[in-house]
């Protein structure tokens, strides 16, 4: 009888701790927000063009610019928050505004979320893996700009 009571008490304590951790995951994580600050970039090929994608994080704003050579072909900005959850780190955005390209000036109430991981100077984005997402998942990998010899002046303002 005493063993059963001790076992029940331990299970109850574990349950309370797990619920507490899940509940606290509903609040933005300041350490995670600090870790993503700065400039990040990746490149990919489209046809004969090499496209450089520059992601700038400043507080709770992300600006993403797509460049061919020195020309910005598209750019947008979103307000975001980051959270550490039982699924992993989640980046959630809202209030999208197009700054350059064919939709420049357009603002949307579009929201979105994706899983991400920071490891060293790499930022791994895993899209279409959130509950309710549809379509084939994909991964983008960014590198901190200063870690590859680029400064903030290389990024569009």
C-alpha positions in Angstrom: 0.0 0.0 0.0 2.8 2.4 0.9 4.6 1.5 -2.4 1.5 2.3 -4.4 1.1 5.7 -2.6 4.8 6.6 -3.3 4.4 5.5 -6.9 1.2 7.6 -7.3 2.9 10.6 -5.7 5.9 10.3 -8.1 3.6 10.0 -11.1 1.7 13.0 -10.0 4.9 15.0 -9.5 6.2 14.1 -13.0 2.8 15.0 -14.5 2.9 18.4 -12.8 6.5 19.1 -14.0 5.6 18.1 -17.6 2.5 20.2 -17.6 4.5 23.1 -16.2 7.1 22.8 -19.0 4.5 22.6 -21.7 2.7 25.7 -20.2 5.9 27.7 -20.0 6.5 26.8 -23.7 3.6 29.1 -24.5 5.8 32.1 -23.6 8.4 33.5 -26.0 11.9 32.4 -25.1 14.2 35.4 -24.6 17.4 33.3 -24.8 16.2 31.9 -28.1 15.3 35.4 -29.4 18.7 36.7 -28.5 20.4 33.7 -30.2 18.7 34.4 -33.6 19.6 38.2 -33.7 21.9 39.3 -36.5 22.4 38.6 -40.2 22.1 35.1 -41.8 22.3 34.0 -45.4 22.1 31.1 -47.8 22.4 30.7 -51.6 20.6 28.5 -54.1 20.6 28.1 -57.9 17.6 28.9 -60.1 18.3 28.3 -63.7 21.6 30.1 -64.5 21.2 32.5 -61.6 22.6 32.2 -58.1 20.2 33.7 -55.6 21.5 35.0 -52.3 19.0 35.1 -49.5 19.8 37.5 -46.6 17.8 37.2 -43.4 18.2 40.1 -40.9 16.8 39.7 -37.4 16.4 42.9 -35.4 14.5 42.4 -32.1 11.1 40.8 -33.2 11.4 41.8 -36.9 12.8 39.6 -39.6 13.6 41.1 -43.1 14.4 38.6 -45.9 15.8 39.8 -49.2 16.4 37.8 -52.3 19.3 39.0 -54.4 20.8 38.3 -57.8 24.2 39.9 -57.8 23.7 43.3 -56.1 20.1 43.6 -57.1 17.3 43.0 -54.6 14.6 41.1 -56.6 12.2 40.6 -53.7 12.2 41.5 -50.0 9.7 41.2 -47.2 9.5 41.9 -43.5 7.5 40.1 -40.7 7.0 40.5 -37.0 7.7 37.2 -35.2 8.3 35.4 -32.0 10.2 32.2 -31.2 9.3 29.5 -28.7 10.8 26.4 -27.4 8.2 23.7 -27.3 8.0 19.9 -26.9 8.1 19.7 -30.7 11.3 21.8 -30.9 11.9 25.5 -31.5 9.1 27.2 -33.4 9.3 30.5 -35.4 5.9 32.1 -35.8 5.4 35.2 -38.0 2.6 37.6 -38.7 2.1 41.0 -40.3 3.9 40.4 -43.6 4.9 43.5 -45.6 6.6 43.3 -49.0 9.4 45.8 -49.3 10.7 45.2 -52.8 9.7 43.2 -55.9 6.4 42.7 -57.7 4.3 43.0 -54.5 6.2 45.9 -53.0 4.0 47.9 -50.6 1.5 45.1 -50.1 0.7 44.1 -46.5 -0.9 40.9 -45.5 -2.3 39.4 -42.3 -0.8 36.1 -43.3 0.6 34.0 -40.4 2.9 31.0 -40.4 5.1 28.9 -38.3 8.0 26.5 -38.9 10.4 24.4 -36.8 14.0 25.5 -36.5 17.2 24.6 -34.9 20.3 26.7 -34.2 23.6 24.8 -34.2 26.9 26.7 -34.2 26.7 29.2 -37.0 23.9 27.4 -38.8 20.1 28.0 -38.7 18.0 25.1 -40.0 14.5 25.9 -41.0 12.1 22.9 -41.4 8.9 24.0 -43.2 5.6 22.2 -43.5 6.1 20.0 -40.4 3.7 21.8 -38.0 0.4 20.2 -37.1 -2.1 21.0 -39.9 0.6 21.8 -42.5 0.1 20.2 -45.9 2.5 19.5 -48.8 6.0 18.2 -48.9 8.4 19.5 -46.2 11.6 21.3 -47.1 14.7 22.6 -45.3 16.6 25.9 -45.6 20.0 26.2 -44.1 21.3 29.7 -43.3 24.8 30.6 -42.1 25.6 33.6 -39.9 26.8 36.3 -42.2 29.8 37.3 -40.1 31.0 33.7 -40.0 31.5 33.7 -43.7 33.3 37.0 -44.0 30.4 39.3 -44.8 29.4 42.4 -42.8 26.1 44.1 -42.3 26.9 46.5 -45.1 26.6 43.6 -47.5 22.9 43.3 -46.6 20.3 45.5 -48.1 18.9 48.1 -45.7 
